[in-house]
Amino acid sequence: MTRSSDSLAALRDQAAAGIEDLIDVLALGASIGVQRTRPDDIRRPFRVLRGFDVSGIADDSHRLAAAYRAVAEQLHRLPEQQVRLGWGWASDSGAQVLGTVVDHQRRAESDLHVLRTLSDATGAASAGIDQLLRTWYLTVARLSAPLVAGIPVTEVPQAIVTGLLPPSVVVDDIASRAHLYFTTARATVDGVEEILSQLDRATEGMDIDPYPDDPPPAPVHLVVPRPPTAQSPAAESPPAESPAAESPSIESRAAESPSIESRAAESPMTADPVFPPAPLTEPSSPPVTSEPDDVDVPFRLSEGAPRSGDHPAPAAPEPPARSIPEPPAAYASEPRPSRPLPEVEPVDPSTSTGDLALAGEQ
């Protein structure tokens, strides 16, 4: 540090040299009725203030400010590097590295905030202490001047004896010096201690606080297992299936139930059943309900059926598998007549067996 006339070190050396002169002045006052002050009491405030490492606090403030500028300069380049990394490394590993860069950026921002807080607080404390010490050192330099009422200390007793200098003036001058010295010393010491206390409170816990993205440590609790009781809830039962999932739908039951065509295909008939020709336009009718097999159906001959004496129709070849049209609703749901059945002519033995089987099935 430069030892210039206005530097803190130069002012401290000047005040330290004037302390001995101040002791001589206060000793002169004790000889003419001023309250006596011990030399050790005069030197104590100076020793207390010398114990504060004000120059070290100032150096720390400058280093923290330089660190803040360096980190801020590097942090401003991180977004550009992040964009370049995202463009040049497009893969899963690149995404992980990019996440690491983002996490590092957050930590750097947190560190930058800590550096800024420390730098500002330390700089303010250093400036405040420097101002207090400068003021007190200048005060001590003025109070320790070896003059009393403009007369050198060594000539004051002779001036009092000759009547050139009234004793009351000498007493007031020396007493005011002692009071001002101790008052300013006490105020300076208290001010420096308060500034350092504020600095400690401002920076307390900064080195142990977690980063913003790090969760705080969870407290450890000792868990003692207890035996199950009768009121403990039962094991969670599996969710019951919905009724819609248990009961099959109408479409699935209809698909599983045998239809009229499938039952007709499974019957032991050797020839296809012959139905009367269906009309061109079929009227809309309710769904056909199949009757039980043991119900007798009246045997009727259609107009186009062969009679006795005619030649039997040759058996038609079995057609390929195809869907058999359902009989009209008029024939399927016709009620049983209440009148007696008409007489049917005896069947000629020459009638084909296919017609007889058809009649029996119906």
C-alpha positions in Angstrom: 0.0 0.0 0.0 1.3 3.5 -0.9 2.3 5.5 2.1 1.0 8.9 0.9 0.0 11.8 3.1 -3.7 11.0 2.7 -3.4 7.2 3.0 -4.8 5.4 6.0 -1.4 4.1 7.0 0.1 7.6 7.0 -2.7 8.9 9.1 -2.3 6.0 11.6 1.4 6.6 11.9 0.9 10.3 12.5 -1.8 9.7 15.1 0.5 7.1 16.9 3.3 9.7 17.0 1.0 12.3 18.5 -0.3 10.0 21.3 2.8 10.8 23.4 2.3 14.5 23.0 -1.3 14.1 24.1 -0.1 12.3 27.2 2.2 15.2 28.1 -0.7 17.7 27.7 -3.0 15.7 29.9 -0.3 15.3 32.5 0.1 19.1 32.6 -3.6 19.5 33.2 -3.4 17.1 36.2 -0.9 19.5 37.8 -3.3 22.5 37.7 -6.5 20.7 38.8 -7.7 18.7 35.8 -8.8 15.1 36.5 -5.8 12.8 36.1 -5.7 10.3 33.3 -3.5 7.3 33.2 -1.3 6.9 30.1 -2.5 3.3 29.6 -6.1 4.6 29.3 -5.0 6.9 26.6 -3.2 4.2 24.6 -5.9 1.5 25.0 -8.4 2.8 22.2 -5.5 3.1 19.8 -4.4 -0.5 20.5 -8.0 -1.7 20.0 -8.4 0.0 16.7 -5.0 -1.2 15.5 -6.2 -4.8 16.1 -8.8 -4.6 13.3 -7.3 -5.8 10.1 -8.8 -3.1 8.0 -6.3 -3.5 5.2 -7.1 -7.2 5.0 -10.9 -6.4 4.7 -10.1 -4.0 1.9 -8.0 -6.5 0.0 -10.8 -9.1 0.4 -13.2 -6.7 -1.0 -11.0 -6.1 -4.1 -10.5 -9.8 -4.7 -14.2 -10.6 -4.4 -15.0 -7.8 -6.9 -12.5 -9.3 -9.3 -13.9 -12.8 -8.9 -17.4 -11.5 -9.5 -16.3 -9.8 -12.8 -14.5 -13.0 -13.9 -17.4 -15.3 -13.2 -19.9 -12.9 -14.7 -17.9 -12.7 -17.9 -17.7 -16.5 -18.2 -21.4 -16.9 -17.3 -22.4 -14.6 -20.2 -20.8 -17.0 -22.6 -22.6 -20.1 -21.4 -25.9 -19.6 -23.3 -23.9 -19.3 -26.6 -21.9 -22.4 -25.8 -25.2 -24.2 -24.8 -26.8 -23.4 -28.2 -23.7 -24.6 -30.1 -23.6 -27.8 -28.1 -27.3 -28.4 -28.7 -26.9 -27.9 -32.5 -23.7 -30.0 -32.8 -24.6 -32.9 -30.5 -28.1 -34.2 -31.2 -28.4 -37.5 -29.4 -29.3 -39.0 -26.1 -25.8 -38.5 -24.7 -25.8 -34.9 -26.1 -29.0 -34.3 -24.2 -27.5 -35.5 -21.0 -24.4 -33.3 -21.5 -26.7 -30.4 -22.3 -28.5 -31.0 -19.0 -25.2 -31.0 -17.2 -24.3 -27.7 -18.8 -27.7 -26.2 -17.7 -27.1 -27.5 -14.2 -23.6 -26.0 -14.2 -25.1 -22.7 -15.4 -27.6 -22.7 -12.5 -24.8 -23.4 -10.0 -22.7 -20.7 -11.6 -25.6 -18.2 -11.3 -25.9 -19.2 -7.6 -22.2 -18.7 -7.1 -22.3 -15.4 -8.9 -25.1 -14.2 -6.6 -23.0 -15.2 -3.5 -20.0 -13.5 -4.9 -22.0 -10.3 -5.6 -23.4 -10.3 -2.1 -20.0 -10.9 -0.5 -18.4 -8.3 -2.6 -21.0 -5.7 -1.9 -21.1 -6.4 1.8 -17.3 -6.5 2.2 -16.8 -3.4 0.1 -19.4 -1.5 2.2 -17.8 -2.7 5.4 -14.3 -1.8 4.3 -15.4 1.7 3.1 -17.3 2.4 6.4 -14.4 1.3 8.6 -11.9 3.3 6.5 -14.0 6.4 6.9 -14.3 6.0 10.6 -10.6 5.4 11.2 -9.6 8.3 9.0 -11.8 10.6 10.9 -10.5 9.4 14.3 -6.9 9.5 13.2 -7.3 13.1 12.1 -9.0 14.0 15.4 -6.2 12.4 17.4 -3.6 14.3 15.3 -5.3 17.6 16.2 -5.8 16.8 19.8 -2.2 15.8 20.3 -0.8 19.1 19.1 1.8 20.3 21.7 0.1 23.6 22.2 -2.2 24.9 24.9 -4.1 28.1 24.1 -1.4 28.7 21.4 1.5 28.4 23.8 3.9 25.4 23.7 3.4 22.9 26.5 6.8 23.6 28.0 6.1 27.4 28.3 2.6 27.1 29.8 3.7 27.0 33.5 5.8 30.2 33.1 2.9 31.9 31.3 0.6 31.1 34.1 3.0 32.4 36.7 3.6 35.7 34.9 -0.2 36.1 34.3 0.1 35.9 30.5 -2.2 32.9 30.5 -5.1 32.5 32.9 -5.2 29.1 34.6 -9.0 28.6 33.8 -8.2 28.8 30.1 -5.6 26.1 30.4 -7.9 23.9 32.4 -10.8 24.2 29.9 -8.5 23.5 27.0 -6.9 20.4 28.5 -10.3 19.0 29.8 -12.0 19.5 26.5 -9.2 17.6 24.8 -9.5 14.7 27.1 -13.2 14.5 26.8 -13.1 14.7 22.9 -10.4 12.1 22.7 -12.2 9.4 24.8 -15.6 10.2 23.2 -14.4 9.8 19.7 -12.3 6.7 20.6 -15.4 5.0 22.1 -17.6 6.0 19.1 -15.0 4.7 16.6 -14.5 1.3 18.4 -18.3 0.8 18.6 -18.8 1.8 15.0 -16.2 -0.7 13.7 -17.6 -3.5 15.8 -21.1 -2.8 14.6 -20.0 -2.8 10.9 -18.2 -6.1 11.4 -21.3 -7.6 13.1 -23.5 -6.5 10.1 -21.0 -8.1 7.7 -21.2 -11.4 9.6 -25.0 -11.3 9.6 -25.1 -10.5 5.9 -22.8 -13.4 4.9 -24.0 -15.9 7.5 -24.9 -19.3 6.0 -23.8 -18.5 2.4 -21.2 -21.3 2.4 -23.6 -24.0 3.6 -26.8 -23.2 1.7 -27.6 -25.8 -0.9 -27.9 -24.9 -4.6 -31.4 -24.0 -5.9 -31.8 -27.4 -7.7 -30.4 -29.5 -4.8 -33.2 -30.6 -2.4 -32.5 -30.1 1.3 -31.4 -33.1 3.2 -34.4 -35.0 4.6 -34.5 -35.5 8.3 -33.7 -39.0 9.5 -36.5 -40.6 11.6 -36.3 -43.9 13.4 -39.2 -46.1 12.4 -40.0 -48.9 14.8 -42.2 -51.6 13.3 -45.4 -52.4 15.3 -47.4 -55.6 15.3 -50.5 -55.6 13.2 -53.7 -54.9 15.1 -57.3 -56.0 14.5 -58.2 -52.5 13.2 -55.5 -52.5 10.6 -57.0 -52.2 7.2 -57.1 -55.4 5.1 -55.1 -56.0 2.1 -56.3 -54.1 -0.8 -58.5 -56.3 -2.9 -58.2 -56.3 -6.6 -60.7 -54.0 -8.4 -63.9 -55.8 -9.3 -64.5 -56.2 -12.9 -67.3 -54.2 -14.4 -70.6 -55.9 -15.2 -70.1 -54.9 -18.8 -66.9 -56.9 -18.9 -68.4 -60.0 -17.2 -71.7 -60.3 -19.2 -71.2 -60.9 -22.9 -72.8 -58.5 -25.2 -75.8 -59.2 -27.3 -73.7 -59.4 -30.5 -71.3 -61.9 -29.0 -74.3 -64.1 -27.7 -75.9 -63.9 -31.1 -72.7 -64.9 -32.7 -72.2 -67.9 -30.4 -75.8 -69.1 -30.6 -76.6 -71.4 -33.6 -78.6 -69.7 -36.2 -81.3 -71.2 -38.3 -79.0 -71.7 -41.3 -76.4 -73.6 -39.2 -79.1 -75.9 -37.7 -80.5 -76.5 -41.1 -77.0 -77.4 -42.4 -76.4 -79.8 -39.5 -79.7 -81.7 -40.1 -79.5 -85.2 -41.5 -81.4 -84.3 -44.7 -80.0 -85.5 -47.9 -81.8 -83.0 -50.1 -82.2 -79.3 -49.8 -85.6 -78.2 -48.4 -87.9 -76.7 -51.0 -89.6 -73.5 -50.0 -92.2 -71.6 -52.0 -91.0 -68.7 -54.0 -90.6 -65.6 -51.9 -92.3 -62.5 -53.0 -90.4 -59.8 -54.7 -90.6 -57.3 -51.8 -90.4 -58.8 -48.3 -92.3 -56.8 -45.7 -90.4 -55.8 -42.6 -91.2 -58.2 -39.8 -89.9 -58.9 -36.3 -87.1 -61.3 -35.9 -88.0 -64.9 -36.5 -88.2 -67.1 -33.4 -87.4 -70.7 -34.0 -89.9 -73.2 -32.6 -88.9 -76.3 -30.7 -88.3 -79.4 -32.8 -91.0 -81.4 -31.0 -93.8 -79.1 -32.2 -95.9 -80.5 -35.0 -96.2 -78.3 -38.0 -99.2 -78.9 -40.4 -98.2 -80.5 -43.6 -99.3 -78.5 -46.6 -98.6 -78.9 -50.2 -97.8 -75.9 -52.2 -99.2 -75.3 -55.6 -96.1 -76.3 -57.4 -95.6 -79.6 -55.5 -96.0 -82.9 -57.6 -99.1 -85.0 -57.0 -99.6 -88.7 -57.0 -99.3 -90.2 -60.4 -96.8 -87.6 -61.6 -93.2 -88.5 -62.2 -91.0 -87.7 -59.2 -88.6 -84.8 -59.6 -85.0 -85.8 -59.8 -82.9 -85.1 -56.8 -81.0 -81.9 -57.2 -77.3 -82.1 -56.8 -76.0 -80.7 -53.5 -75.1 -77.1 -54.1 -71.9 -75.5 -52.7 -72.0 -74.0 -49.2 -74.1 -71.0 -49.3 -76.4 -69.2 -47.0 -80.0 -70.6 -47.1 -82.6 -67.9 -47.2 -84.9 -67.8 -44.3 -88.6 -68.7 -45.0 -91.0 -65.8 -45.1 -92.3 -64.7 -41.8 -95.9 -65.7 -42.9 -94.9 -69.4 -43.0 -92.7 -69.4 -39.9 -95.0 -67.7 -37.5 -98.4 -68.9 -38.9 -100.6 -70.1 -35.9 -101.9 -73.7 -35.8 -105.4 -74.0 -37.3 -108.2 -74.9 -35.0 -110.2 -76.8 -37.7 -109.4 -80.4 -38.6 -106.7 -81.0 -41.2 -107.9 -81.7 -44.7 -107.7 -85.1 -46.0 -104.6 -85.9 -47.9 -104.6 -88.3 -50.8 -102.6 -91.5 -50.2 -99.0 -91.1 -51.2 -98.0 -93.2 -54.2 -95.1 -95.5 -53.5 -93.4 -94.1 -56.4 -93.1 -90.7 -54.6 -89.5 -89.8 -54.1 -88.0 -90.4 -50.7 -86.7 -86.8 -50.6 -90.3 -85.5 -50.6 -91.3 -87.9 -47.8 -88.3 -86.9 -45.7 -89.2 -83.2 -46.3 -92.7 -83.8 -45.2 -91.7 -85.6 -42.0 -89.2 -82.9 -41.1 -91.7 -80.2 -41.5 
